[in-house]
Amino acid sequence: MFELYKNSKRFFDGNRIALLENGDEFFPQLLRRINRAQKEIFLETFILAQDRVGKAVQKALIRAAKRGVWVSVTADSYGSYFLESDYIKELTEAGVIYQIFDPQPSWFNARPKLFRRLHRKIVIIDGRYVFIGGINFCHEHMIEHGPTAKQDYTVEVEGPIVWTIRQYCKTYVQAADDSHLGELLQRARNPPKVGKTTMSFVARDNRLRRNDIEKAYLLGIRKAKKRVYIANAYFFPSFRMLRALRGAAKRGVEVVVILQGEPDIPLALRAARCLYDELTVDGIKVYEYLERPLHAKIALIDDDWSTIGSSNLDPLSLALNLEANVVVLDSEFNSQLFDEMKKLVAASRLIESRWLSRRSRVHLMKNFFSYHIMRHWPWVAGWFPAHAPVIREIRARAESEDKSMHERAVQQKHPDASRVRKIIKKRDYADLSEV
């Protein structure tokens, strides 16, 4: 598989990657990096909660800002809708730049803007370390949360790929400047090789990179010779990905799909079950993970290809949201991820033909309607205007301002970010619904 990619300009050699399981491994390592940050921190997330985890991250960011580190936080207004003003105020008064991605209108305290959300989960520290995966900044990702704790993964990355990820995220923050790195800038631009992992950063937006993550999956699946393992929280892929998976199974590749058996959103399980007949007829093994809600977005192919990130395999992630994955070419990491897949399988039930044959007519009718809702969701959403998203920046002291974020060079390279506008306000808010 490596021969397919090694000459690609989008892949970088010499990286180090470490897999972190759940918030129990991710949050302590993240806090250590934040506490040691010297110059700069970017944080992007879908959910930032005002719970035990969110408060610990807030305190670490405040300490960093007070010792002179430039800090930017960008949170999606849908996922972080109920974050209160005191939380934001404490950050901004310490000097943190807090941004709300595409604020919700105050229509009867509702959240109508469901589509085209910022679903990425990325942290970049000093232009040296990147955390990227599917874990949000909330207590639900800690095992101590109980039976509803979410099973998920992220990775810590160091090496030449970090600069590419930083430059991409920087385009969404107008106040970002390379000079914030100070004496670390030269190392960040020309980082030494610190490992043996080859990696690519694959993002999805609504301008230039509409299908990049899906294309990365398709390229790997179509060339698979041995195995394809996918563990994904919300599974309702495109027809061409379904055809690719079935084609791989028909030519003798072991294809395993691990989905939620105890879902946090029941409709997600019902929609996925619509596809069970189509998947299993060609020998694809489908498992439902039963230990807790599965929130993972991981996959591996053969012995060296892997991917991890924020992207589910459903219409929201593949056609509407802003997402970010890394594709990893490394046999050691592939083997480590395979061990995690086997643990998931051990805590799952295999969907067999007997289970499928016992489904009632009511169950089949529910599946039928769920299938067509999910199938046509991107088409229906496409009728809604693809508005230029707004990033609303909140500072402790600033005058109102509304202007374009970037110059022409950036507009050409990152049009999805360049159409963003910022609005700085001087007032406080009770919660994000008032923004």
N, C-alpha and C positions, 0 to 999 in steps of 0.2 A: 504493500500500500504506500510506503514512503516514497517510492519512485514517482507516484502521481503528483507529489507536491513539492519535492525538494528544490525545484528550480523556480518556484513561484516567488515573486517579489513581495508578496504579502506575508510570507513566513519568515520568522526570525530565529536564528540558531542561538545557542548559548544561554538559555533561560533556566531558571530554577522554579519548580512548581511544587506546592505542598497542598495536599487535600485536607480539608477541614470539615468534619461531620457535625452538623447541627450547630446551634448557638453555643453549646457547651465547649466546643473547640474553637469556634470562630470568634466569639465576643472577647474572651480573654486575650487572644492573640492580637485582635484589632486594638484593644485598649492599650496593650503594651506598645504597639507601634505608634499610636496617637500620643502616648505619654513621652515617647522618645523623639517625636517629630521636631525638626529644627526650623523649617522654613515655610512649608506649604502643605495644606490638606484640602483635597476635593472629596466631597461625599455626595453621591446621588442615590436616591432610594425611592421605592414606591410607597412603602409604609415606614413612618417614623412615629412610634407610639410614646405616649407619656406614661410608661410603666417602668418597671425596675430596670429593664435593659435600656430603654430610651433615656432615662435619667442618668444612667451611668455613662452613656455615650455623650450626653449633653455636658456633664461635669468635666469629662476628659477634654472635650472640644473647648470649653471655656478656659480651662487651665492652659491649654495650648495657645489660645488667642492672647491671653494675658501675658504670656512669656514672649510674645512677639511673632508667633506663627500666623501666617495668613491662612484663614479658614473660610471655605465656602461650603454651604449645605444647600442642596436642591432636593426638595421633596414634592412628590406628586400630590395635587390637591384632592384627588379622589381617594387615594390610599391613605393619606394623612389628614383627612378631612376634619377629624375631631381633635386635632392638636390645639391646645389652649394658648391664649396669648401670653401668659406668664412664661411658658416654656420658650417661646420665640423671643420674647423680650429679654430674658436672661442671656440668651445667645447673642443677640444683636448689641446689647449694652457692653458685652465683653469684646466686641469688635468683629464677631462672626458675620459674614455676608449670608443672609438667609433668603433663599429663593423658593417661591411657590410656583410649580409648573402648572400652567393653564388653570387658573382659579375657577372654582365653581360659582355660577350665579346664585344669588339668594332667592330661589323660587320656593317658597314655603319650606325652607330649610331642607331642600332636596339636593341630590347630586346627579343632575341630568347628564353631565359630560362623562359618559362611560367609555367612549371610544378614543383611540389615539392617545393613550396614557403614557407617561414616563414610567416604564416598568423595569428599567435597569436597576441593578444593585452593584454599585462600584464605589470603591474608596481608593484614592491615590495619595500616597504620603511621600513628600520630598522628591517627587519624580523618580522614586526608587522602588517603592513597593506598591503593588496593586492587589486589592481583594475584589474578586468578581465571582458571582454565583447567583443562587436563588434565594438566599436568606435575607429577610427583611429585618428591620431594627425594632424588634418587639419580643416580648417574653414568650410568645407562642412557639418560638423556635428553641426553647430550652426544655429538656426532658422533664425537669421538675414541674413544668406546667401541667403535667398529668396526661390523661388519655387523649386529649386533643392537641398535645404537643406535635408539631409538624416535623416530619423526617425530611432533611434537606442537606445540601452540601454547598460549599464554596471553595475557592482556592486562593492561596497567596502566591503571587508571582513576582519574581525579580529578574531583571535582565533587559536585553535590548528592546523587547516588545513594549516595555512600560512607557517609553516616550510616545509611541504611537497612540496608546490608550489615553495618555494624559492630554495630548494635543486634541484628540477628539472631544473629550469632556470639557476642555478649556473653552471650546467654541460656544458652549451654553452659558458661560459666565462672563459678562462684559467686563467686570472688574479684574478678571484674570490677566496676568502679565508674567512673562518669563522672568522678569527681574525679581519676582518674589522669591525665586530659588537662590538668589545671591551667589555665593561661592559654590553652591551645589549645581549650578546650571550646566557647567561644562561636563560634569560627570553624568548628569541626566541626559544630555544630548548625545553623548558618546559613552554609554555604559559599558563596563567590562563584561565579558562572558562569565557568568557565575554558575553555569550548569551545562547540561547536555540536551536540554529539551528544546525541540523545534515547535514554535507556536505561531498562530495567526489570531488576530482580533477580528471578529466578525460581528458587525452591528446591523440592526434593521431600523430604518427610518421611513418616512413617507415621501421621500424625494428621490435620492439616488440609490439607496440600498434597500429597496422594497423586498427583495427575495434572497438576499445574501445568505442568511442563516439556513433557509430551506435548501438553497442550492448546495451548501456545504454538506448537509445531510444526504441529499440525493447523490452527489458525487461519490461519497463514501459507500452508500448502500448499493449502488449499481456496480461497484467494483469489488464488493465484498466476496471473499472466497471461503471463509471459515465460519464466522459468527457475526451476528448483529444483536446487540443487547440495548434496549431502550427502557429507561425508567423515567416516566413523565407524569406530572400531576394531572394535566388537562390534555387529553389525547383525542384529537379529532382532526387529523392531518388532511392535506389536500389529496385529491384523487391520484395525482402523479406520485406522491409519496407512498400511498397505499399500493399502487401498482409496483413501485420499486421494491417494497417489502415483500409482496407476494411473489414477485419475480425472483428475488433472492432465495426465498424458501423453496420455490420450484426447482432451482438449480442446485439444491442440496445444502444451502447455507442454513446454519442454525439461527433462527430468528426468534427472539424472546422479547416480549413487551410486558413491562411491569407497570400496573396502573393502580389507582386508588381503590381500595375495597371499603375503606371507612372515610368517605370524602367529607371535606369541609363544605363543599357545595354539591348537594345531591344531584342537581341537573348535570353536572360534569360526569358523574358515574353513569347516569342514564344515557347520556349522549355517547359515551365511549362504548357502552354495551350494544349500541346500535350496530357497531362494526364487528362484533365478535364472530358472527357467522362468516363474514367476508374474510376475516383474518384466519380463523382456524381451518377453513376448508382447504387451504393450501399448506397446512402443517405449521403455521406460526403458533408458538406457545404463548398464551395470554395468561398472566397471573394478576390477581388482585391482592395488594398488600393490605394486611389486616391489623397490624400492630398499632398503627396510629395513622392520621392523615398523611399521605405522601405528597410532599411539595417539591420533590426533586425534578431537575431538568438535566439529566445526564444521559450519555450514550457512549457506546464503544463499538468499534468494528475491527474484526480480525485481531491482530496482536499489537498494533501500534497506534491506531487512530482512536481519539476520544474527543468528546466535547462536553463542556459544562458552562452554564450561564443562567440567564433569566428567562430564556424563551421556552414557553410551553409549545406543544405541537397542536395548537388549536387556532381557530380563525382570529381571535384577538391578538395573539402573539405573532402569527405568521403573516397577518394582513393589515394590522391596525396599530399596534403599540410600538413604542420605541424600546428595543431590546438590545442585549449585548451578550455574546458568547465568546469563548476562546476555543479554537480547535487545536488539539494537542497531538503531536506526533512523537510518542515516547513509549517504549514497550514497558518500562517500569511503572509509569503512571497508569497505563492501560491495565496492567496486571493488578494494581492496587484498586482501580475502579471495578475490575471484574470481581475481586473479593467482596466489595461492597454490594455488587449486584447479587452475588450468591447469598449473602445475608438477607437481602430483601426477598429473594425467592423462597428462602427457608421460612420466612414469616408470612408467606402468601398462600393462596389457594389457586390451584390450576383450574382454569375454565375448561371443562371437558364436554363432550357431546351430550352426555347424560344431563348435565346441568342445563345446557341449551334447550334440550327437548322438553324439560319440565316447565318452561316458561308459559304462563297463562296468556290468553288472548288479550286481556287487559294490559298485561305487561308488554306484550308485543306492540299494542297500539300506542302506549306511552313512548316506547322506544322509537316508533315510526315518526311521531310528531316531534320528539326531541331531535331526531336525526335531521329532519328538514328545517327545523329552527336553526340548528347549528350550521347546516349546509349552506343556507342562504343568508346567514348573518353578515358576512363581509359584503355581499351584494347590496343588502338593505342599507348597511352603514355607509356604503359608497354614495348613496343618494344624499347623505348629509354633507354640507359644505366642508371641504378639507381646509378649515380655517388655519391661518397662521397662529401657532400656539403663542400664548403670552406667558412670559416668566415675570412674575411680580417679585421685585426685590424689596425686602424690608430692612431698613437700617434704623439705628437708634436716633440719629440726627441727620436729616437730609431734606432737601427741597424736592417738591414734586417735579418729575421729569418723565418725558416719554420720547424715546428716540430709537433709531435702529442700532442694533448691537454691533455690527461688524462692517468693515470696509469691503471693497469689491473682491479682493483676493480671497478673503474668507468666504464671501457669498458664493463664489464659484466652486470652492472646494467643499463647503458644508452648507448647501442651501437650506437644509432642514433647520439648522441652527440660526442661519443668517436671517431668516424671516421672523425669528423671535423678537419681541419687543419687551423692553423692561419698563416698569412703572415703579418709581420709588415713592413711598408714602411716609409721612411723618407721624401718622397717628397709630394707635394701638388697635388691636382687634380682639374681640371676645373669643373667636375661633375662626377657622379658615372659611367657614360659610359666610362670614361677613366681609371677606376680602373682595 
